[in-house]
């Protein structure tokens, strides 16, 4: 199986949330990790070999561009105690051309939950693959109450999208 290392400076996490005052958008790079896939001649992941995947994002990378909101977010996450968000791939099933139903474990604030959603995996060239996916999470499921400051109340459901570039090792 080929091992691909996630390129942190080319891989992005986008988080969108709603608040009582304005939408909150966060974009960060710095996603780290690896995936191991075997591809068939058709460019699809060969699922007869169990794919492997692990990723990690430093919580300090999360930023909305508003220092007050960011300070409150890091406080609520308790970023000193829980410095990373972790993901581990558990299972993949085909869901269409270059599309897969992906199941894995997400660990945020010390709470691990099983999550499932769709992801596309595209072979860009002999050395590079691109992975894209998006999901909705309720942060209360991870023991985090949404931030409230003055007139600002943040909705507990957030949309998370990842655009990952990974290059073959060796």
NORCORZI-V997204 format. One record per helix or strand. SS is the DSSP state (H for helix, E for strand). FROM is the first residue (numbers start at 1). TO is the last residue. Records with the same first field share a line. If there is no record, write none. Layout:
SS = FROM-TO / FROM-TO
//
This chain:
E = 2-6 / 12-17 / 19-19 / 24-28 / 32-37 / 39-39 / 45-45 / 52-58 / 84-96 / 99-108 / 111-123 / 128-138 / 148-149 / 152-154 / 157-168
H = 8-10 / 59-61 / 67-77 / 139-142
//
